[in-house]
C-alpha cells in the first residue's frame, strides 16, 4: 500500500504572493530553522531522500529494507526549488512554472522506485512526498521524531556533501548513511569491450 501526497498545491503559491505583496513581512521561508523541538505525538518511520542520483537509489533500497524489517512506514521525499532561486522567483511568481518543476520532481520520484526496485515495494506502507524546499530542510522537517530513521545516500569520495553534513548536524533521529558502491575497475574495463552481439539471446 502506498499514499501519494505529492500533488501540487496552490497554497504555497498563495502564501508566497501574500508575503511578496506585504513589504513589511519577513523574507519567506519554506522551512523552520534548525534546532526546532522534535514532534512528540507520532511514532517512528523511515524517511529517505530521493534525488534521482545513483546514490539516492541505493539509499532508497536500504530504506525499503529497513522499513520492511522493522515494520515501520516509509516516507520517500524529493525536494525541489525554482532553478532561478526563491529570491528571483518571488519577484515574478508564476504558478505554471512552479507546477512544471513540481511535476518534474514528482516524475523523478516515481522513476526512482521503478529504477531501484521495479515499482512500489510490496509489504511496505509507502508515502510519497514532494517538498518545495532545500533537501536538508525537507528531510529534517519530515524526520522530526527521535524514533524516526533518516536514510541518505552519498557518492564515493564525497562523504561530506552539503546535505549529508546538514542532516548529521541537525537531525534529532538516527541517520543511516548509505554509500554508493563503486563499480570495480575490472568490470568497467570489461564493459568497454562489450558488443551488441554479446547481449543476443
C-alpha positions as CSV (number, residue, x, y, z in Angstrom):
1,X,0.0,0.0,0.0
2,X,1.2,3.5,-0.8
3,X,-0.1,7.0,-0.2
4,X,0.7,9.7,-2.7
5,X,0.9,13.1,-1.1
6,X,2.9,14.6,-3.8
7,X,0.2,16.6,-5.5
8,X,0.8,20.2,-6.4
9,X,-0.9,22.7,-4.1
10,X,-1.6,26.4,-4.7
11,X,-1.4,27.1,-1.0
12,X,2.3,27.7,-1.1
13,X,1.9,29.9,-4.1
14,X,-0.8,32.0,-2.4
15,X,1.4,32.4,0.7
16,X,4.3,33.4,-1.5
17,X,2.2,36.0,-3.2
18,X,0.9,37.4,0.0
19,X,4.3,37.8,1.5
20,X,5.7,39.3,-1.6
21,X,2.9,42.0,-1.6
22,X,3.4,42.6,2.1
23,X,6.6,44.7,2.2
24,X,6.7,44.6,6.0
25,X,6.8,40.8,6.1
26,X,9.9,38.9,6.8
27,X,11.6,37.0,3.9
28,X,9.6,34.0,3.0
29,X,10.9,30.7,4.4
30,X,9.7,27.3,3.4
31,X,11.2,25.5,6.5
32,X,11.8,26.3,10.1
33,X,15.3,26.9,11.3
34,X,17.4,24.0,12.7
35,X,17.1,23.4,16.4
36,X,13.3,23.1,16.5
37,X,11.9,20.7,19.1
38,X,11.0,17.2,18.0
39,X,7.5,16.2,17.2
40,X,6.2,14.3,20.3
41,X,2.9,12.8,19.1
42,X,3.7,10.3,16.4
43,X,5.5,7.0,16.0
44,X,8.8,6.3,14.2
45,X,9.0,6.0,10.5
46,X,11.8,5.6,7.9
47,X,12.4,8.8,5.9
48,X,14.6,8.7,2.8
49,X,15.7,11.4,0.5
50,X,15.4,10.7,-3.2
51,X,17.1,13.0,-5.7
52,X,17.3,10.6,-8.7
53,X,21.0,10.1,-8.3
54,X,22.5,6.6,-8.1
55,X,23.4,7.2,-4.5
56,X,19.8,8.1,-3.7
57,X,18.6,4.9,-5.4
58,X,21.0,2.9,-3.2
59,X,19.6,4.8,-0.2
60,X,16.0,4.0,-1.3
61,X,16.8,0.3,-1.5
62,X,18.3,0.4,2.0
63,X,15.3,2.4,3.4
64,X,12.9,-0.1,2.0
65,X,14.8,-3.0,3.6
66,X,14.8,-1.1,7.0
67,X,11.1,-0.4,6.7
68,X,10.3,-3.9,5.9
69,X,12.5,-5.3,8.6
70,X,11.2,-3.0,11.4
71,X,7.6,-2.8,10.2
72,X,7.7,1.0,10.1
73,X,6.1,3.1,7.3
74,X,8.4,4.6,4.7
75,X,8.3,8.2,3.6
76,X,10.2,8.9,0.3
77,X,10.8,12.6,-0.2
78,X,12.2,14.6,-3.1
79,X,12.9,18.3,-2.6
80,X,12.8,21.0,-5.3
81,X,13.2,24.7,-5.8
82,X,12.8,27.0,-8.8
83,X,16.0,26.8,-10.8
84,X,16.4,30.6,-10.6
85,X,16.1,30.5,-6.8
86,X,13.3,31.6,-4.5
87,X,14.6,35.2,-4.3
88,X,14.2,35.8,-8.1
89,X,11.0,33.7,-8.2
90,X,9.4,36.0,-5.6
91,X,9.8,39.0,-7.9
92,X,7.8,37.4,-10.6
93,X,5.8,34.4,-9.3
94,X,4.4,32.0,-11.9
95,X,2.2,29.2,-10.8
96,X,2.5,27.3,-14.0
97,X,6.3,27.5,-13.8
98,X,6.2,26.2,-10.3
99,X,3.8,23.4,-11.3
100,X,6.2,22.4,-14.1
101,X,9.1,21.9,-11.7
102,X,6.9,20.2,-9.1
103,X,5.7,17.7,-11.7
104,X,9.3,17.2,-12.9
105,X,10.3,16.4,-9.3
106,X,7.4,14.1,-8.8
107,X,8.1,12.2,-12.0
108,X,11.7,11.7,-10.8
109,X,10.5,10.3,-7.5
110,X,8.3,7.8,-9.2
111,X,11.1,6.9,-11.7
112,X,13.4,6.2,-8.8
113,X,11.2,3.5,-7.4
114,X,10.9,1.9,-10.9
115,X,14.7,2.0,-11.4
116,X,15.8,1.0,-7.9
117,X,13.0,-1.5,-7.1
118,X,11.0,-2.2,-10.2
119,X,8.0,-0.3,-8.8
120,X,6.4,0.2,-5.4
121,X,7.6,-2.4,-2.9
122,X,5.2,-5.0,-1.6
123,X,4.6,-5.3,2.1
124,X,5.7,-1.7,2.9
125,X,3.5,1.3,3.7
126,X,4.9,4.0,1.4
127,X,4.1,7.7,1.4
128,X,5.4,9.9,-1.4
129,X,6.2,13.5,-0.7
130,X,7.3,16.3,-3.0
131,X,8.6,19.3,-1.0
132,X,9.4,22.7,-2.1
133,X,12.5,23.3,0.0
134,X,16.2,22.7,0.2
135,X,16.8,19.0,0.5
136,X,18.3,19.0,4.0
137,X,15.5,21.1,5.5
138,X,12.8,18.9,3.8
139,X,14.4,15.8,5.3
140,X,14.6,17.2,8.8
141,X,11.1,18.5,8.7
142,X,9.8,15.0,8.0
143,X,12.2,13.1,10.2
144,X,11.4,15.2,13.3
145,X,10.8,12.5,15.9
146,X,13.6,10.7,17.8
147,X,12.0,7.4,16.8
148,X,12.4,8.1,13.1
149,X,15.3,6.8,10.9
150,X,16.6,9.1,8.3
151,X,18.4,7.5,5.3
152,X,20.6,9.4,2.9
153,X,22.9,8.3,0.1
154,X,26.4,9.5,-0.6
155,X,28.7,9.1,-3.6
156,X,32.2,7.6,-3.2
157,X,34.9,10.0,-2.1
158,X,32.1,12.6,-1.2
159,X,31.3,11.5,2.3
160,X,30.8,15.1,3.5
161,X,28.3,16.5,0.9
162,X,26.3,19.5,1.9
163,X,23.0,17.6,2.6
164,X,24.9,14.9,4.5
165,X,26.6,17.5,6.7
166,X,23.4,19.3,7.3
167,X,21.3,16.4,8.4
168,X,24.1,14.9,10.5
169,X,24.4,18.2,12.3
170,X,20.8,18.9,13.0
171,X,18.9,15.6,12.9
172,X,17.1,14.6,16.1
173,X,16.9,11.0,15.0
174,X,19.4,8.4,13.9
175,X,20.9,8.9,10.4
176,X,21.8,6.0,8.2
177,X,24.4,6.9,5.6
178,X,24.4,4.6,2.5
179,X,27.5,4.9,0.3
180,X,27.2,4.1,-3.3
181,X,29.4,1.1,-4.1
182,X,31.8,1.9,-6.8
183,X,31.9,-0.3,-9.9
184,X,35.2,-2.4,-9.8
185,X,37.7,-1.2,-12.4
186,X,37.9,-4.7,-13.9
187,X,34.2,-4.6,-14.7
188,X,34.5,-1.2,-16.2
189,X,37.3,-2.4,-18.4
190,X,35.2,-5.4,-19.5
191,X,32.3,-3.2,-20.4
192,X,34.4,-1.2,-22.8
193,X,34.8,-4.4,-24.9
194,X,31.2,-5.5,-24.9
195,X,29.5,-5.7,-28.3
196,X,25.8,-5.7,-29.1
197,X,26.1,-9.3,-30.2
198,X,27.1,-10.2,-26.6
199,X,23.5,-9.4,-25.4
200,X,21.8,-11.5,-28.0
201,X,19.9,-14.5,-26.7
